[in-house]
C-alpha cells in the first residue's frame, strides 16, 4: 500500500524516474531543477518515496565547512538486476556471431514499435520526433533534441555496451527506427553515432526516402 500511495502522485513517480535514469546521487535542489518543483516540495515527496522503500538517502561526505547535503538515489529492485544479467547474457551470445547485429536490430524494431504503441497520446508531442524523445526519455536515455539530431546522454545498457558494442548499438538503432515507423514521423534514422558517456550518442535523422 505504501508503494501504491507513493507512486499514485505523478510528481513522485517523475522524481523516481529521474533518479533511476540518472543512476547517481542527487540532492533536492538538483531534482527540483529537473522536474520543475521547489526543493521543499521535492523533499516532502522524497520522504514518501523513502518511506515506501523506493528511495534511499544519505548525508554527503564532505571535507569543507557547512551543512552536508542530503543525497538521494533510487533503490534498485531485484528484477532490475535480473534484467541486466539477462541483457548481458543475450548480448554476449550475439556479439561474436556475424548475424548478431542484424538479429539485435530486428529485436529493437519490434520493441520500438511496441513502445510507440504504448505512448499515451494525451501526453504526446505534436510531432513524431518529439514523441520519440519522450519514449527515449522514459527508457532512460536522457535525450536532448537539436534540430534533426537527438543526443542521448545516457545508455541504459552501459554495463553491456563495453563487451557487446555492435549488438547494443544495433538494438538501439532498431528501437529508434521502429518507433519512428510506428509514430508515422515522416523521418528516418540516417546514422547512429556512438560517443563517450559524457557527450552521448547522436541519432541523426532525415526525411524518409520513400
SEZA-330492 format. One record per residue (C-alpha): residue number from 0; residue in three letters; z, y, x. Coordinates in pm, 1 decimal. Example, Ala and Ser with C-alpha at 12.3 -4.5 7.8 and 13.67 -1.06 7.14 Angstrom:
SEZA-330492
<rec n="0" res="ALA" z="780.0" y="-450.0" x="1230.0"/>
<rec n="1" res="SER" z="714.0" y="-106.0" x="1367.0"/>
This chain:
SEZA-330492
<rec n="0" res="UNK" z="0.0" y="0.0" x="0.0"/>
<rec n="1" res="UNK" z="73.4" y="237.3" x="286.8"/>
<rec n="2" res="UNK" z="-272.3" y="177.4" x="430.9"/>
<rec n="3" res="UNK" z="-443.7" y="232.4" x="94.7"/>
<rec n="4" res="UNK" z="-242.1" y="550.2" x="40.0"/>
<rec n="5" res="UNK" z="-320.1" y="676.0" x="387.8"/>
<rec n="6" res="UNK" z="-694.8" y="618.2" x="356.8"/>
<rec n="7" res="UNK" z="-712.3" y="741.8" x="-1.3"/>
<rec n="8" res="UNK" z="-732.6" y="1100.2" x="123.0"/>
<rec n="9" res="UNK" z="-1079.2" y="1196.7" x="262.0"/>
<rec n="10" res="UNK" z="-927.9" y="1420.7" x="529.8"/>
<rec n="11" res="UNK" z="-707.4" y="1140.4" x="663.8"/>
<rec n="12" res="UNK" z="-999.7" y="897.9" x="659.4"/>
<rec n="13" res="UNK" z="-1206.5" y="1151.3" x="855.9"/>
<rec n="14" res="UNK" z="-929.7" y="1202.3" x="1111.3"/>
<rec n="15" res="UNK" z="-909.0" y="828.3" x="1167.2"/>
<rec n="16" res="UNK" z="-1288.1" y="808.8" x="1206.2"/>
<rec n="17" res="UNK" z="-1279.6" y="1084.7" x="1468.1"/>
<rec n="18" res="UNK" z="-1003.3" y="913.9" x="1665.2"/>
<rec n="19" res="UNK" z="-1186.7" y="581.7" x="1657.3"/>
<rec n="20" res="UNK" z="-1514.0" y="743.1" x="1762.2"/>
<rec n="21" res="UNK" z="-1359.1" y="942.7" x="2047.7"/>
<rec n="22" res="UNK" z="-1170.9" y="648.2" x="2192.4"/>
<rec n="23" res="UNK" z="-928.1" y="882.6" x="2367.0"/>
<rec n="24" res="UNK" z="-601.2" y="1066.8" x="2306.0"/>
<rec n="25" res="UNK" z="-634.0" y="1395.8" x="2117.4"/>
<rec n="26" res="UNK" z="-375.7" y="1647.9" x="2000.9"/>
<rec n="27" res="UNK" z="-354.8" y="1809.4" x="1656.2"/>
<rec n="28" res="UNK" z="-539.0" y="2124.6" x="1764.1"/>
<rec n="29" res="UNK" z="-832.9" y="1928.1" x="1907.9"/>
<rec n="30" res="UNK" z="-852.6" y="1716.1" x="1595.6"/>
<rec n="31" res="UNK" z="-829.2" y="2025.3" x="1377.0"/>
<rec n="32" res="UNK" z="-1129.7" y="2176.6" x="1553.7"/>
<rec n="33" res="UNK" z="-1332.2" y="1862.0" x="1486.5"/>
<rec n="34" res="UNK" z="-1253.3" y="1833.8" x="1116.2"/>
<rec n="35" res="UNK" z="-1202.8" y="2199.7" x="1027.0"/>
<rec n="36" res="UNK" z="-832.1" y="2184.6" x="937.9"/>
<rec n="37" res="UNK" z="-526.5" y="2379.7" x="1053.1"/>
<rec n="38" res="UNK" z="-323.1" y="2189.8" x="1317.6"/>
<rec n="39" res="UNK" z="-15.5" y="2186.1" x="1091.2"/>
<rec n="40" res="UNK" z="-219.7" y="2020.9" x="815.2"/>
<rec n="41" res="UNK" z="-355.7" y="1773.4" x="1068.4"/>
<rec n="42" res="UNK" z="-4.5" y="1683.7" x="1184.1"/>
<rec n="43" res="UNK" z="102.2" y="1611.8" x="827.3"/>
<rec n="44" res="UNK" z="-195.5" y="1381.4" x="778.3"/>
<rec n="45" res="UNK" z="-132.6" y="1210.4" x="1112.8"/>
<rec n="46" res="UNK" z="226.9" y="1139.8" x="1014.7"/>
<rec n="47" res="UNK" z="99.6" y="947.1" x="713.4"/>
<rec n="48" res="UNK" z="-155.0" y="759.4" x="923.3"/>
<rec n="49" res="UNK" z="108.0" y="674.0" x="1182.9"/>
<rec n="50" res="UNK" z="347.9" y="552.8" x="915.4"/>
<rec n="51" res="UNK" z="70.9" y="321.3" x="791.6"/>
<rec n="52" res="UNK" z="22.8" y="179.6" x="1140.8"/>
<rec n="53" res="UNK" z="-329.7" y="317.9" x="1176.7"/>
<rec n="54" res="UNK" z="-247.7" y="575.2" x="1444.2"/>
<rec n="55" res="UNK" z="-0.7" y="592.6" x="1730.5"/>
<rec n="56" res="UNK" z="129.5" y="896.6" x="1913.7"/>
<rec n="57" res="UNK" z="296.8" y="968.2" x="2244.2"/>
<rec n="58" res="UNK" z="418.2" y="1267.8" x="2437.0"/>
<rec n="59" res="UNK" z="180.8" y="1399.0" x="2700.6"/>
<rec n="60" res="UNK" z="278.0" y="1320.6" x="3059.1"/>
<rec n="61" res="UNK" z="265.7" y="1649.8" x="3245.8"/>
<rec n="62" res="UNK" z="398.7" y="1790.6" x="3571.8"/>
<rec n="63" res="UNK" z="388.1" y="2156.8" x="3472.8"/>
<rec n="64" res="UNK" z="632.4" y="2369.7" x="3272.2"/>
<rec n="65" res="UNK" z="606.8" y="2386.0" x="2896.2"/>
<rec n="66" res="UNK" z="648.8" y="2161.6" x="2599.1"/>
<rec n="67" res="UNK" z="431.6" y="1849.2" x="2625.6"/>
<rec n="68" res="UNK" z="167.0" y="1799.5" x="2360.7"/>
<rec n="69" res="UNK" z="183.5" y="1505.4" x="2120.4"/>
<rec n="70" res="UNK" z="-130.5" y="1298.3" x="2166.0"/>
<rec n="71" res="UNK" z="-277.6" y="1066.1" x="1905.5"/>
<rec n="72" res="UNK" z="-504.6" y="763.4" x="1924.6"/>
<rec n="73" res="UNK" z="-632.5" y="510.4" x="1672.3"/>
<rec n="74" res="UNK" z="-467.6" y="169.0" x="1667.3"/>
<rec n="75" res="UNK" z="-722.1" y="-99.6" x="1736.3"/>
<rec n="76" res="UNK" z="-739.5" y="-381.4" x="1486.4"/>
<rec n="77" res="UNK" z="-774.7" y="-743.9" x="1587.2"/>
<rec n="78" res="UNK" z="-1107.9" y="-758.2" x="1404.8"/>
<rec n="79" res="UNK" z="-1243.1" y="-481.6" x="1629.5"/>
<rec n="80" res="UNK" z="-1163.5" y="-683.4" x="1942.7"/>
<rec n="81" res="UNK" z="-1323.1" y="-992.0" x="1789.1"/>
<rec n="82" res="UNK" z="-1638.7" y="-796.7" x="1705.7"/>
<rec n="83" res="UNK" z="-1657.0" y="-660.7" x="2059.6"/>
<rec n="84" res="UNK" z="-1625.6" y="-1010.6" x="2206.1"/>
<rec n="85" res="UNK" z="-1897.2" y="-1136.3" x="1970.7"/>
<rec n="86" res="UNK" z="-2127.6" y="-845.5" x="2060.2"/>
<rec n="87" res="UNK" z="-2075.8" y="-909.3" x="2431.7"/>
<rec n="88" res="UNK" z="-2144.3" y="-1281.3" x="2390.8"/>
<rec n="89" res="UNK" z="-2463.6" y="-1230.0" x="2189.9"/>
<rec n="90" res="UNK" z="-2596.2" y="-954.9" x="2417.4"/>
<rec n="91" res="UNK" z="-2516.0" y="-1162.3" x="2724.5"/>
<rec n="92" res="UNK" z="-2712.3" y="-1454.4" x="2581.8"/>
<rec n="93" res="UNK" z="-3018.1" y="-1239.1" x="2503.6"/>
<rec n="94" res="UNK" z="-3027.0" y="-1024.3" x="2817.9"/>
<rec n="95" res="UNK" z="-3162.6" y="-1289.0" x="3059.8"/>
<rec n="96" res="UNK" z="-3449.4" y="-1410.1" x="2840.0"/>
<rec n="97" res="UNK" z="-3788.1" y="-1240.6" x="2813.4"/>
<rec n="98" res="UNK" z="-3772.4" y="-1219.8" x="2434.1"/>
<rec n="99" res="UNK" z="-3420.8" y="-1074.6" x="2437.6"/>
<rec n="100" res="UNK" z="-3508.8" y="-706.0" x="2383.3"/>
<rec n="101" res="UNK" z="-3760.3" y="-788.3" x="2109.8"/>
<rec n="102" res="UNK" z="-3506.9" y="-1001.1" x="1922.2"/>
<rec n="103" res="UNK" z="-3242.1" y="-731.4" x="1962.8"/>
<rec n="104" res="UNK" z="-3476.7" y="-462.9" x="1830.9"/>
<rec n="105" res="UNK" z="-3561.8" y="-680.1" x="1531.4"/>
<rec n="106" res="UNK" z="-3192.0" y="-718.1" x="1455.3"/>
<rec n="107" res="UNK" z="-3148.0" y="-342.0" x="1492.8"/>
<rec n="108" res="UNK" z="-3432.2" y="-273.8" x="1248.1"/>
<rec n="109" res="UNK" z="-3259.3" y="-474.3" x="980.2"/>
<rec n="110" res="UNK" z="-2921.5" y="-316.2" x="1047.4"/>
<rec n="111" res="UNK" z="-3066.7" y="35.5" x="1044.3"/>
<rec n="112" res="UNK" z="-3229.1" y="-21.7" x="705.7"/>
<rec n="113" res="UNK" z="-2902.6" y="-160.2" x="571.1"/>
<rec n="114" res="UNK" z="-2706.7" y="142.7" x="692.2"/>
<rec n="115" res="UNK" z="-2963.2" y="378.2" x="536.7"/>
<rec n="116" res="UNK" z="-2941.1" y="195.2" x="204.5"/>
<rec n="117" res="UNK" z="-2563.8" y="227.4" x="210.5"/>
<rec n="118" res="UNK" z="-2564.8" y="601.5" x="278.1"/>
<rec n="119" res="UNK" z="-2412.4" y="788.1" x="-13.0"/>
<rec n="120" res="UNK" z="-2694.1" y="1006.1" x="-147.6"/>
<rec n="121" res="UNK" z="-2440.1" y="1260.6" x="-267.9"/>
<rec n="122" res="UNK" z="-2331.5" y="1321.5" x="90.1"/>
<rec n="123" res="UNK" z="-2675.1" y="1300.3" x="248.4"/>
<rec n="124" res="UNK" z="-2853.7" y="1588.9" x="415.8"/>
<rec n="125" res="UNK" z="-3170.3" y="1723.5" x="257.1"/>
<rec n="126" res="UNK" z="-3395.4" y="1588.7" x="533.2"/>
<rec n="127" res="UNK" z="-3422.2" y="1237.7" x="672.1"/>
<rec n="128" res="UNK" z="-3332.4" y="1330.2" x="1028.5"/>
<rec n="129" res="UNK" z="-3014.6" y="1499.5" x="909.4"/>
<rec n="130" res="UNK" z="-2922.1" y="1184.2" x="720.7"/>
<rec n="131" res="UNK" z="-2993.2" y="976.1" x="1031.3"/>
<rec n="132" res="UNK" z="-2747.9" y="1198.1" x="1219.6"/>
<rec n="133" res="UNK" z="-2489.0" y="1120.9" x="951.9"/>
<rec n="134" res="UNK" z="-2547.0" y="748.0" x="996.5"/>
<rec n="135" res="UNK" z="-2516.6" y="770.0" x="1375.2"/>
<rec n="136" res="UNK" z="-2201.8" y="978.8" x="1338.8"/>
<rec n="137" res="UNK" z="-2045.2" y="720.0" x="1109.0"/>
<rec n="138" res="UNK" z="-2134.5" y="447.0" x="1359.3"/>
<rec n="139" res="UNK" z="-1952.6" y="629.7" x="1639.5"/>
<rec n="140" res="UNK" z="-2244.4" y="766.4" x="1843.6"/>
<rec n="141" res="UNK" z="-2116.5" y="1127.4" x="1829.4"/>
<rec n="142" res="UNK" z="-2470.9" y="1262.3" x="1774.0"/>
<rec n="143" res="UNK" z="-2596.2" y="1615.8" x="1825.2"/>
<rec n="144" res="UNK" z="-2928.5" y="1727.1" x="1682.8"/>
<rec n="145" res="UNK" z="-3152.7" y="1965.5" x="1872.8"/>
<rec n="146" res="UNK" z="-3490.0" y="2011.2" x="1707.8"/>
<rec n="147" res="UNK" z="-3685.1" y="1686.0" x="1731.4"/>
<rec n="148" res="UNK" z="-3425.1" y="1518.0" x="1950.8"/>
<rec n="149" res="UNK" z="-3083.9" y="1364.9" x="1889.9"/>
<rec n="150" res="UNK" z="-2838.7" y="1334.2" x="2177.9"/>
<rec n="151" res="UNK" z="-2584.1" y="1056.0" x="2136.5"/>
<rec n="152" res="UNK" z="-2278.5" y="1143.1" x="2342.1"/>
<rec n="153" res="UNK" z="-2109.4" y="806.8" x="2297.6"/>
<rec n="154" res="UNK" z="-2225.8" y="445.6" x="2295.6"/>
<rec n="155" res="UNK" z="-2020.9" y="224.9" x="2059.5"/>
<rec n="156" res="UNK" z="-2108.8" y="-69.5" x="2284.2"/>
<rec n="157" res="UNK" z="-2041.3" y="95.3" x="2618.6"/>
<rec n="158" res="UNK" z="-1838.8" y="-209.3" x="2723.6"/>
<rec n="159" res="UNK" z="-2151.8" y="-424.4" x="2673.8"/>
<rec n="160" res="UNK" z="-2431.2" y="-196.5" x="2793.3"/>
<rec n="161" res="UNK" z="-2337.8" y="-226.5" x="3161.7"/>
<rec n="162" res="UNK" z="-2403.2" y="-601.6" x="3153.6"/>
<rec n="163" res="UNK" z="-2684.0" y="-605.8" x="2894.3"/>
<rec n="164" res="UNK" z="-2862.6" y="-268.1" x="2903.0"/>
<rec n="165" res="UNK" z="-3203.3" y="-390.6" x="2784.1"/>
<rec n="166" res="UNK" z="-3062.2" y="-565.2" x="2479.3"/>
<rec n="167" res="UNK" z="-2820.6" y="-290.2" x="2373.4"/>
<rec n="168" res="UNK" z="-3079.8" y="-13.2" x="2407.3"/>
<rec n="169" res="UNK" z="-3339.2" y="-220.3" x="2219.5"/>
<rec n="170" res="UNK" z="-3090.2" y="-279.2" x="1937.9"/>
<rec n="171" res="UNK" z="-3015.5" y="93.0" x="1913.5"/>
<rec n="172" res="UNK" z="-3387.6" y="177.6" x="1913.9"/>
<rec n="173" res="UNK" z="-3436.6" y="-69.5" x="1631.6"/>
<rec n="174" res="UNK" z="-3142.2" y="75.3" x="1439.4"/>
<rec n="175" res="UNK" z="-3287.3" y="427.5" x="1457.0"/>
<rec n="176" res="UNK" z="-3637.5" y="307.0" x="1367.7"/>
<rec n="177" res="UNK" z="-3513.8" y="101.4" x="1074.1"/>
<rec n="178" res="UNK" z="-3300.8" y="383.2" x="937.7"/>
<rec n="179" res="UNK" z="-3583.9" y="638.5" x="964.3"/>
<rec n="180" res="UNK" z="-3821.9" y="398.3" x="791.4"/>
<rec n="181" res="UNK" z="-3581.2" y="331.2" x="503.9"/>
<rec n="182" res="UNK" z="-3498.5" y="701.4" x="466.1"/>
<rec n="183" res="UNK" z="-3866.1" y="795.5" x="445.0"/>
<rec n="184" res="UNK" z="-3802.6" y="1065.2" x="702.6"/>
<rec n="185" res="UNK" z="-4168.9" y="1115.9" x="793.3"/>
<rec n="186" res="UNK" z="-4083.7" y="1091.0" x="1163.7"/>
<rec n="187" res="UNK" z="-4052.3" y="803.0" x="1405.4"/>
<rec n="188" res="UNK" z="-3870.6" y="726.5" x="1728.2"/>
<rec n="189" res="UNK" z="-4102.1" y="813.5" x="2016.7"/>
<rec n="190" res="UNK" z="-3863.5" y="736.4" x="2300.8"/>
<rec n="191" res="UNK" z="-3502.0" y="641.9" x="2360.0"/>
<rec n="192" res="UNK" z="-3389.0" y="780.9" x="2694.4"/>
<rec n="193" res="UNK" z="-3069.4" y="622.5" x="2827.2"/>
<rec n="194" res="UNK" z="-2836.8" y="862.2" x="3002.5"/>
<rec n="195" res="UNK" z="-2498.8" y="897.2" x="3163.6"/>
<rec n="196" res="UNK" z="-2196.1" y="858.9" x="2937.3"/>
<rec n="197" res="UNK" z="-2110.7" y="1228.9" x="2960.8"/>
<rec n="198" res="UNK" z="-2463.3" y="1355.7" x="2892.9"/>
<rec n="199" res="UNK" z="-2552.7" y="1087.0" x="2642.7"/>
<rec n="200" res="UNK" z="-2869.3" y="904.8" x="2541.7"/>
<rec n="201" res="UNK" z="-3153.0" y="1100.4" x="2381.7"/>
<rec n="202" res="UNK" z="-3364.5" y="983.0" x="2089.6"/>
<rec n="203" res="UNK" z="-3692.5" y="1176.7" x="2096.5"/>
<rec n="204" res="UNK" z="-3854.1" y="1192.7" x="1751.0"/>
<rec n="205" res="UNK" z="-4204.4" y="1287.3" x="1636.1"/>
<rec n="206" res="UNK" z="-4422.5" y="1279.8" x="1327.3"/>
<rec n="207" res="UNK" z="-4524.8" y="932.4" x="1216.1"/>
<rec n="208" res="UNK" z="-4865.9" y="832.3" x="1346.0"/>
<rec n="209" res="UNK" z="-4967.0" y="683.4" x="1010.4"/>
